[in-house]
Amino acid sequence: MLSEYPNAGELEVYSVSNCGMENESVCVGLENWNTETGYLTLVIVKEKAGKGYAS
């Protein structure tokens, strides 16, 4: 699970469940994410600003 990732505190997590449906749900943050999601869930995970690789 994502919360078990060693650097989970350095991640930004966004999710949308049941997109476009009556019971659509939007969550921001890993601590707010419901693992009992619906029909289709889109999850975006990215490193927080300043934590990535130098270019």
One Martini backbone bead per residue (centre of mass of N, CA, C, O) as a GRO file, in nm:
protein
   55
    1MET     BB    1   0.101   0.033   0.014
    2LEU     BB    2   0.148   0.368   0.010
    3SER     BB    3   0.183   0.416   0.329
    4GLU     BB    4   0.451   0.213   0.324
    5TYR     BB    5   0.622   0.411   0.208
    6PRO     BB    6   0.913   0.546   0.316
    7ASN     BB    7   0.828   0.850   0.163
    8ALA     BB    8   0.521   0.942   0.212
    9GLY     BB    9   0.570   1.244   0.323
   10GLU     BB   10   0.686   1.326   0.011
   11LEU     BB   11   0.385   1.312  -0.092
   12GLU     BB   12   0.141   1.370  -0.338
   13VAL     BB   13  -0.220   1.309  -0.306
   14TYR     BB   14  -0.467   1.226  -0.556
   15SER     BB   15  -0.833   1.170  -0.586
   16VAL     BB   16  -1.084   1.007  -0.807
   17SER     BB   17  -1.417   0.898  -0.776
   18ASN     BB   18  -1.662   0.849  -0.985
   19CYS     BB   19  -1.636   1.006  -1.241
   20GLY     BB   20  -1.931   1.188  -1.323
   21MET     BB   21  -2.090   1.103  -1.084
   22GLU     BB   22  -2.302   1.140  -0.821
   23ASN     BB   23  -2.059   0.993  -0.623
   24GLU     BB   24  -1.834   1.178  -0.629
   25SER     BB   25  -1.476   1.173  -0.527
   26VAL     BB   26  -1.247   1.394  -0.352
   27CYS     BB   27  -0.891   1.367  -0.272
   28VAL     BB   28  -0.652   1.508  -0.032
   29GLY     BB   29  -0.435   1.306   0.064
   30LEU     BB   30  -0.345   1.018   0.221
   31GLU     BB   31  -0.523   1.050   0.488
   32ASN     BB   32  -0.803   1.077   0.292
   33TRP     BB   33  -0.786   0.805   0.171
   34ASN     BB   34  -1.001   0.565   0.033
   35THR     BB   35  -0.977   0.216  -0.010
   36GLU     BB   36  -1.301   0.214  -0.066
   37THR     BB   37  -1.360   0.227  -0.370
   38GLY     BB   38  -1.499   0.252  -0.666
   39TYR     BB   39  -1.526   0.194  -0.992
   40LEU     BB   40  -1.331   0.458  -1.043
   41THR     BB   41  -0.979   0.541  -0.983
   42LEU     BB   42  -0.784   0.831  -0.965
   43VAL     BB   43  -0.426   0.845  -0.910
   44ILE     BB   44  -0.204   1.099  -0.787
   45VAL     BB   45   0.158   1.086  -0.772
   46LYS     BB   46   0.392   1.310  -0.607
   47GLU     BB   47   0.648   1.497  -0.551
   48LYS     BB   48   0.750   1.730  -0.369
   49ALA     BB   49   0.872   2.018  -0.378
   50GLY     BB   50   1.228   1.971  -0.383
   51LYS     BB   51   1.248   1.627  -0.404
   52GLY     BB   52   1.377   1.594  -0.661
   53TYR     BB   53   1.559   1.597  -0.935
   54ALA     BB   54   1.821   1.718  -1.084
   55SER     BB   55   1.880   1.886  -1.412
   0.00000   0.00000   0.00000
